[in-house]
Amino acid sequence: MNILQPAPNPSPAKMWLRALELTAPIRDNPHRIFPNVVEELAEKFGAAPALLAEGECLSYRELAERSNQYARWALEQGLVKGGVVCLLMPNCPDYMAVWLGITRIGGIVALINTNLSGPSLAHCIRNAAPQLIIVAAGFHDALVRAAPEFVGPQKIWVRGVKMLQRYSGESLSRLERRPLSIHDTALYIYTSGTTGLPKAARVSHFRVLQWTHWFAGMMDATPEDRMYNCLPMYHSVGGVVATGAVLVGGGSVVIEEGFSARQFWDDIVRWDCTLFQYIGELCRYLLGTEYSVSEGQHRIRMICGNGLRLDVWNDFKERFQIPRILEFYAATEGNFSLYNAEGKPGAIGRIPPFLAHRFPVALVRHDTQREEPARDEKGICIRCAPNEIGEAIGRISPGGNAAGGKFEGYTNAEASEAKILRNMFAPGDSWFRTGDLMRQDEKGYFYFIDRVGDTFRWKAENVATCEVAEALCAFAGVRFANVYGVSVPGTEGRAGMAAIVADRGLNLVALRTYLIDRLPGYACPLFLRILDDLPATGTFKQPKQDLVRAGYNPEATSDPIYFNDPEKGAFVLLNRELYDRLQEGQIRL
């Protein structure tokens, strides 16, 4: 067990300044990419632990050597600069070594979601147009089944020890190195696919450096730190931020193949971790577990992540005695980020006045019917007043090379163009569209409200699905909720429906009374679907397409569906007869 005590948490001012200090040199060294940084770290920290896992541990020196072996392997396969390698592997220390080595010689590594299969898997590989595919043995069969849909010239390699045995781990020679800059693409990282098939976002070497060094500064990572990472390494947070930021500070990262609420605190204590990365509903899952002795024995000094909602924040912090929560807002393809360095419950961040020029962000009024920013009679977008809900947008810097504001887009040009808003406030300006609705209070703190498209209109009012989901989850017995709008014949807009996971014996009478007291009438769900479990992506985001598609038709699912019957003033089980009456407009809603 590590006898060193974790460093105290830094003040907000120090967090910002440290992040600026670490990222400032990036543009002054345009040919120094993250694999170079790892080589420098290997020289400095040598045999110190870098990446730790149950089956394998790599020191800083071993990580650099392993990445050099992968670089030489890729060179022998004839990988050209800009050539793509798809990586389909579970979380493990070797995962990072693969993309470090391949990007070191100018290859682009497409990080493939290991939960995909069939057409979705084929789509992601086809979208990347790879020259090579590296697959772990456990995912080989799924790849073979999807192969007929992405037929091409790529070679498939099953990752194993034999791949690397005959390659040296020594630093690459001058002849083996290729001229690279921070503006070259390093990775393709896919969106979660909650609103359609995943899109491959381009991630440059600059952004890999910016992410890792910025978060190293915000967390004040030191050699005494140990990060617990159970998030998927095929995403930016689990694969780049959680790993790279701590390595930059000289610490180590414990890599777990997946999240287990039951094992979580035991692992934290066993590995003696001082940090962990969260995302989405991970904290809510942990809060729903029974008390464990381990949860009171940890040395966590800070947790960092996004998606920690206000209804979970204080209870989580108090129960698990978390000294500091660093909530942030970012998107893999986004051109700005927000950081809640002060730890204000529920806020996703703010922009200090001295950094306003670096993060040009605006909230603009949103036209819910047209699902686009509203404009005045002159065609100018309307900025939101304090506490007014609007869509967050980030100005794209002219030329695309400013420290903040660059939008690198997707591999698909049409998808990239769809994220750009033009002529918003002045002729010729362009802004990145986040698709996220937020509000900003008088002190400058931003709060996430909902996704554009998730907010729906009912009874001539806008309903934020996140607000309804929070209300549902605050009721005793409701563990998880996914809220969405459904069409009902003869009505305008979409009625609210919630798919929930609940304890047995959920009191629907008390739930209805609670919702009436907690929510405006137009926001109370008209339909409840009760499931055994909610489907979720690898980052705990809940896809809604299948739920919306099934709607409230009782014959489209075996799950019980309840109707908030205005005639009876109660949730009643929806049967075929009641469904037909709704379809025929016989019930006044």
N, C-alpha and C positions, 0 to 999 in steps of 0.2 A: 504494500500500500504506500502511496506517495506521502512522505512525511512533510513535504513542503506545503505551506499554506497558500491558498489561492490569493492572488493580488486583490486588494480592495477595489470595488467598482469605482470607475472614474466619474467625475462630475460631468454634466451635459456639455459644458464649455470645452472641457478637455477632450471629450469624445469627438466633437466636431473638429477641433484643431488637430487632433491626432490623425483623423481621417484625411484632412487636407494635406498634412505633412507627408503622409505615406503615398498619396496619389499624385502630388505635385510633380515628381520627377518623371512620370510615365511618358509624357509627350516630349520631354527633353532627350529621351533614349528610345527613338522609334524602332530600333532593331532588337531591343531587349524584350523578349516575350516571356510568358510564364514558365515554359520549360527551362529557360535560362535562369530564372529566379530559383527554381528547384535545384539546379546545379549549384548555385551560390549557397543555398541553404544546406546542401549536402556537405559542402566544404566547411561550413560554419558549425553544423551540429552533428555531422558524422554518424556515429552509432546511436544517437538519441532516437527514441521511438517516434515514428511519424504516423503510420497508419496501422491500427490494431484491429484484429478480428479473432474470432474463436479458432479458425483454422490456419491463420497466417498473420504474421506481423512483419512490417517493413520499417527499417530504420530510414533516416533521411538518405544515407548513402545507398542503401539497397533500393529505395524508390528511384533514385536517379539512375542507378545501374539497370534496373528493370526497364525503365523507360527507354534507355539507350538500346537495349536489346530489341524492343518493339520497333524502334526507329530503323534499325538495321534489317530486321525482318521485312518491314514495309518497303524499304529500298530494294531488297532482293526480289520482291514481288512485282517490282516495276511501278510502284505507286508514283504518279506524277504530282507536281505541285498543283494544288487545287483539286486533286483526285479525292473521292469520297470513300470512306470506310464506314460501313454500318456496324454498330456495336450492340449486340443483343446478349447481355450478361446480367447476372444478379449483383447486388451490392457486395463488394469485396475490395481489399486493398489493390488488387491487380487492375481493377476497373480504371482507377485514376492513372496507373502506370501506362495503360494502353493509350489513352487519349493524349497523355503528355508526350509519349514517344512518337506517335503518328503526326501530331501537330508540330512537333519539333522539326520535321523535314518538309513541312508545307502541306501535309494532308489535312483534310477536313473530316472530323469524326461526327457521324450522325448518331445521337444517343437514342436508341429505340426502346420504347415502353415495353417492358417484359410481360405486361398483362394482355397485350394485344394478340390476336390470332386471326386467321382467315383473311377476309377482305381488308380489315383495318390494318393488319400487319403488312399486307401486300401494298396497301396504299402508301404507308410511311416509307417503305423501302423503294418503291417506284418513284416516289416524290424526291428522294435523295439521289437517285441515279448513281448508285455506288460502283466503284471499281472492285472493291473487296467487301466481304462480310465476315466478321468475327462473331461466332456464336458459341455460347456455353453449351455443353453436352445436353443439359436439361431442357434446352429450348430448341434443340435441333429438329425434333419431330414437327413442332409447330411451324418452324421455318420451311421445312420440306413440304408440308401440306399447303402452305401459302404460296410456294414457289411458282406454280403455273400462272399466277396472276401478276408476277413481276419478272417474267423471263427476260434475261439480258446477258451481257458479257461478264458479269461479276463472278468472282471466284468465292466459294464459301469455305471458310476455315473453322474447324472446331477448336476452340481455345483449349490449350493443354501445355504441359511442360515441354513436350517434344517440339513445339513451335519455336522455342527460344534456346534450346540447349546449345546449339552451335554458334550462337551470336555473342560477341563480346559486350560487356557492360561498361567498357571504358568510354570516356567522353568521345563524341564524334569528332572525326578529323575535319580539317578545313574542306577537304574534297567531298566529304559526306554531307556537310551542311549546305543548306540552300538559303539564298538571300530572302529573308522574310521581314515584314514590318508589322507593327501593331495594327495596321489597317487591313491586313489579310484576314480572311475568315478562318476561324479555328474550329468551331463547332456548329452543328445544327441541333437545336433543342426544340422539341415539339410542344405545341400547346396541348392542354389537357384533353381537348376534344369534347368538352361538355356541351358545345353548341354546334356540333358537326364533326367531320373528320379532322384529325389533328393537322396543324400546319407547321412546317419546319421554319423556325426563326433563325436567322443568321446571327451568329455571335462572333465578333471579331476578337483578335488577340488583345486589342485595347480594352474591350469590355471585360474579358477574363481578368486582366490586370486590375481594372477599375473596381470590379466587384470584390475581388479577394483583398485588395489593399484597403479599400474603403471600409469593409466590414472588420478587417483586422484592427483598424483605428477605432471604429465605433465600439467594438467589444473590448478594446485595449488588450488584445490577446498577447500572452507572454509564454515563455517556456514552461511555466508552472501549470498552464491550463491543459485540460483534456476535454475535448468536445465529444458528446454522445450523438451519433448521427444514425437514425433509423429511417430517414427519408430516402426515397428512391434516388439513386445516383444518375438516373436518366433525365432528371430535372435540374434546373439551375441552382436551386437552393441546396438540395441534397448532394449534388454532384460537383458543384463549383464553390459556392459560398461557404457551406458548413465545413468542407474539407480545406479548401485553399486558404481561407482567412486565418484559420488557426495555425496552419503550416507557416504562413508568412510571419507569425509571431513566435515561431519556434516551439509551439506546443504539439500535442498529438491528438489524433482523431480515432475514436472507437467506431468502427463501422459494423452495424447490425444489418442483417439481410432484410428485415422488415420490422414493422411496429407491432409490439405485443403489449397491451395494457397490463396484462397480468405480470409480465416479466420486467416491465420498464424500470421500476425503482430498484429491484434486485440488481439489474444490470448496471444502473447508475452507481450504486454503492460498490459493487464488485469491481468495477473498472475505475473507481475513484474519480468520477468525472466532476468537473467544475462548471461546465456549460452544457446546454443542449439546445438543439434547433427544433422548433415546432412549426407546424403549418396547419391551416384549416381546422378541422375538428379534433385534432390530436388531444388538446388540453381538455376538451369536453369529455372525450372518452375516458381520460385518466380520472377526471373528477367523478365519473360514474362508477368507479371501481370501489370495492370494499377496502377498508383500512388495511394497510400493510406496515409492518414494523420498519421496513426499509425506507419508507417515505419520510421518516423522521431522522434518518441517519446519514443523509447525503451531505455533500459539501458544495452544492450548486451555488454559484455566486451570481449568475445571470442566465436568463434564457432569451433566445433571439428568434424571431419569426414573424409570421403574418397570419391574420385571420382570427386573432383572439378577441372574441366578442365581449361586449360589456357585461352581459349576463353571466359570463364565466370568469372574467378577469379577477375580481376581488376575492371570490370564493377560492379560486385556484391558488392565488398568491398567498392567502391566509392559511389554507389547509396544508399546502406543501412547503410553506415557509420559504418562498422565493424572494431573495433580496432585491433583485432588479429584473424587470421585464423590458426588453428592447423590441418593441413592435415596429414594423416598417411596412411600407407599401411599395410594391414594385411589380413589374411584369417582365418576363424574359425578353420580349420584343420591345418593351417600353423605352421611352427616352428621358424619363425622370423617375426619381424615387422620393419617398417621404420617410422620415425617421422620427419616432417618438422617444427622443433621448431623455426626456423628463419623466417618462413612465406614467403619463396621465391616463387613467383607466378609460378604455374605450376608444381612444384616439389612435389614428394610424400614423400620425406624424405632423410635423410643421416644418416650415422653412425659415430659419433664422434670417433676420433682415440683411445680414452681411453676405448671405448666399442667394438672395433673391435673383441676382443677375445670372447665377449659374443654373438655377432651376426655374425657368420661365413656365409657370403653371397657371392655369385659369380654370374657374368653374363657370360654365355657361348654361343658361336656361335650356331645358330639354323639352322638345315637342314629343310627348308620349305617343300620340296618334301616328305621327310620321316616323318616329324613332330616329330623330336627328336633332341637332341643335336648332333652337328657335332663332329667327332673325327678325330684325325690325323692318320698317317700311323701306329703309335704305339698303337692306340686305346685310346689315352688320349684326353679328352675334351679340347677345345680351349677357353681360357679366352678371353673376349672381350677387345679391346682397348678402351680408353676414347671416348665417343660418338658413339661407335659402338653398334648396337642393338643386344641384345641376350636374352636368357631365364634366368630368375632369379631362382636360386636354393639356398637352405639353408642346410648346413651340419648337418646331424643327429648325435647327440653326442653319442659316444660309451657308451653302458649301458642305454642310454635314460634317465638319471637322472640329467643331467647338467641343470643349470638355463636357458640356452638357447639351442635350438637345438633339443629338444625332439619332436618326431612325434608320436602322440597317435592314429592316423589312424581312420578308419571307423568301423562300426559294421560288414561290409563285408570285409573279409580278402583279397579277390581278388582285390577289389577296393583299399585297402590300399597298396598292393604290387605294383599296377600300378603307384602309386605316388612316388615310391622310385627308384632312379637312383644309380647304383652300379659301382664301379671301375672307377670313373670319373677322378680322378687325381692320385690315388695311389691304389694298390691292396687292396681290402677289405673295402675301404671307401664307405659311402652311403650318399646320398643327397636327400632332399625333392624337388620334382618337382612342381613349382608353376603353370606352364602353362601360365605364364605372360611374355610378351616381354617388356623389358625396355632398357634404355640407362643410362649411368652414366657420368656426365661431369667431367671436370678436377678438380673441387672443391669437388667432391664426392657426388653431388646431383643426386638422381635417378629420372627418368621421366618414367611414364607409357606410353607404346606405343600401345599395343594391346594384345588380348588373342591369345595364340597358337591355330591355327585352324581358327581364324577369319582373320588373315593375309593370303592373297591368292596370287597366282602368275599369272601374265598376261603380255604378251609381253616380257617374260623372265625376268620380274622384280617383286619384292615383293611389294604388296600393303597393307598398314596398314589401316584397316577399320576405326579406330579411327581418323586418320589423315583426311580421306575423310569426315567423319561425322562432324568433326570440321569445315572444309571448308564450307560444306553445311549450317551448322547452323549459320555461320557468315554472310550469305547472307540475305538481308532484305526480310522478308516474309516466310522464312523457320524456323519453330519453333522446330522441332525435326527430327532426321534422324537416321536410322538404316541401316548400310552398310554391304554387304556380297557378296560373289562370286557365280556365277552361270555358269554352263557348257553350252557351245554353240557347237553344232556338227561341226566337221571339224576344231576345234581350239585347241591349247594347253593351259592348265591351266584353269582358271576361269575368266570370265568377271565380272566387277564391276556392282553391282545393288544397288540402294538405295531406301528404303521405307521411304517416308517423310510425315510429317504433315506440311501443308503450309497454309498461308492466301489465301483467294479468290483472284483471279486475279494475281497469281504468274506469273511473266514475265520470261518465259522459254528461250526467246532469250537472255535476259540479264544474266540469270543464266548460260547459256552455255558459254557465253563470259567470265564471271567471273571465272568459273571453269577452263577454258583453261589458263587464266592468273595466277590462284592460284595453280594449280596442274600440275604435269607432265602428258603428254598425256596418258600414260598407266594407270594412277590413276583416270582419269575422268570416272564417271559412264557411262556405256553403256545403262543402263536402269534405269528409274525412275518410281516408283509406288507411287501414291499419295493417302494417307489414311486420314480418318477423325480423327483418333487417333492411336497411337502406343500402342500395348499391352505391359505391363510391369509387373514384379514381384512386391512383396510387398516392395522390396528395390530398386525399379526403374531400375532394370536391364532388358534389353530387349531381350526376347527369340527370336531366329532366325529360329528354326527348321521349323515352319509352313511357314515362308516367303521363306526360301530356297526351301522347298518342292514345293511350288506353282510356284517358278521361275518367268519367264516373260511370261508365257502362259496367254494370255488375257481371255481365257475361264475358268481359274482356280479361277478368282476373279471378283467381280463387280467393283473393283477399277480401275481407268484409269492408263494405263501403257504407258510410252513414251520411244521411242527408239532414241538414239543419232546417227542419220543416217549420216554416213560419206559421202554418196553420195550427200545428200542435205545440209549437214552442219547445221543441226538443230535437235531439239527434235521433233519427229513426233509421233502422236498417233499410238500405235501398234495395228493393227487389225489382223484378222486371215490370210489374204493373206500375209502380211508382216512377220508374225510369221512363216508361212510355208516356205517362201523364206529363212529365217534364218536357219530353220531346215534342209533345203536341201543344205545349203552352197552356195547359190546363191549371197550372199552379202559379199563382201570382207571387213573384219574387220581389 
